[in-house]
Amino acid sequence: MSDLTHFNEQGRAKMVDISEKEVTTRIAIAQSSIKVNQEIYTKIIEGTFKKGDVLAVAQVAGVMAAKNTSSWIPMCHPLQLTGVDIAFRWETNEPDHYELHIEVTVKTTGKTGVEMEALTAASATALTIYDMCKAVDKGMIIGQTFLQKKSGGKSGDYVR
């Protein structure tokens, strides 16, 4: 078990000790998506949902999720984030195909990366959209959530 950093000598889970790691600028970009029907697409872009601006609420939920990742994921370190940005892009190039792509960028200067914060934010953003729109259609599909890119730290850069 010595090669696995999240386990102690007894094979029990532990939070990794980062006290000796170097402070660097760290950036992670994660993506998710959600497929919706035409009615939901129209209501979102026209801003006619009774619950309010779906994308604005989802964006706030994503930022809050990034800031609180260590409360959700047991072995994550609490981090002082320096920035969280969430961007949306619609893909509607096929009939009856309405997919909202979510891209989250999280930044910090610290001793550990922000991949989990970006992934958590992307997931929470998609889940919030589902929650706000489920009264219209419960058949929405939350798509793949993945790390697109990360930089900084001992392991270096990663690009999917």
N, C-alpha and C positions, 0 to 999 in steps of 0.2 A: 504493500500500500504506500510505500515511501514516495513513489512517483506521482501520486495523486495529492495535489496540494490542499484539497478541501477535506482530507481525512487525517486524523491523528494516528499515532502509533497503535492505538487499540482498534483502528478501523471505524472510529466514530467521526461524525461530521464536525468540522470546526470552521471558524472564520479565519481566513488566511491572514497571517501577520504581514502587513505592508510597511512596517516601521522603517525598514532599511531601503525601501524602494526610492527611486529618484522622482522628484517633482517635475512633471512635464505637462505641456499643454496636450489635452486629450480631446478628441472629437470622434463622435460616432454618428452614423447616419443609418437609420432603420426605415423599412417600408412595410406597409400593410395595404389592404384594399378591402372594399366592400361592394358587392354587386346588389343593385336595387332595381325595382321595376320602374316603368316610365312615370307612374304617378308620383312615386317618392322623388325621383330625379326632378320632375317639374316643380314639386312643392319646395324642394331644397333650393333650386336656383331662383325661384320666384319669391322665396322667403315667406311662404304662406302656412307653415306649420304652426298650429296653435301653441305648441310648447316654446316657440321662439326660433331664433336663428340657429339651425342645427349645426352648421359648421363652426360658428362662434362658440357654442357651448362645448362641442367636441374638442375644439382647440384648447379651451381652458382645462377641460378634463385631462387632456394629454399632458399639458404642462404640469398640472397637479400630480399626475401619475409619475412623471419623471422625477419630480422633487421628493416623492414619497416611496421610491422603489425599494429602499432598504426596509420599509415597513411591510412590504409584500413578499420580497424574496429573502428568506432567512439569512443567508450568508453574505448578502451584499453589504458593503460598507456605506454608511451614511456619507453623502458627498455634498460639497458646496458647489452647486452648479453655477457656471458663469453665463450660460445661455441655453435656451430651448426655443427652437423654431419649428413650426409645423406648417407644411404646405400641402395644398390639395390640387389634384389635376383629374378632370373627368376624361374618360375614354368612352366615346359614344359612336364609334365608327361603324357599328353593325346595327341592323334593325333589332330592337328590343334588347340592346346591350348597353347597360348603364353601369359603368364601374368607376368608382371613386378611388383614386390612388392617393395614399397618405405617405408623406415623407417627413420624417422627424430628424432634426439635427440637434444633438446635445453636446455641449462643451463644458469643460472644466480645466482647471490647472490643479493637478494633484498627483497622488501616488498610485492611483488605480483608475482603470478605464470607465467609460460611460456607456458601454454597449448595452448593459441591462436596462439602464435608464431610457435609452432610445427605443429599445424593443418594448419595454413596458408602456411607454408613451404611445407608440404606434398602436399597440393592442387596445389600450384604454380609449384612444380616439375612435377606433373602429367600433368598439363595444358601445360607446356613447351614441354614435350615430344609429346603431341598431336599436338601442333603448328608446331614442327619441322618435324613431320611425316605425316601431313595431305595431302600433295601432293600425297603420295602413296596410302593412304586409309583414308577416312573420317569416316569409320565405327568403329574406335577404341572406346572402352568403358572404361571410367574412373570409377573405382570401389569405394566401400565404403571408406570413409575417417573417421578415428576415433582416439580417444585418447586411447592409449594402457596402459600407465602408467604415474603416476606423483608422485613426492615426494616433501616434504617441505611445510612449511606454516601452518597456523592455522587449515585448514581442514585435514591435515595429508596426508597419502599416499593413492593412488588409483591404483588398478591393474584391468584391464578388465578381 
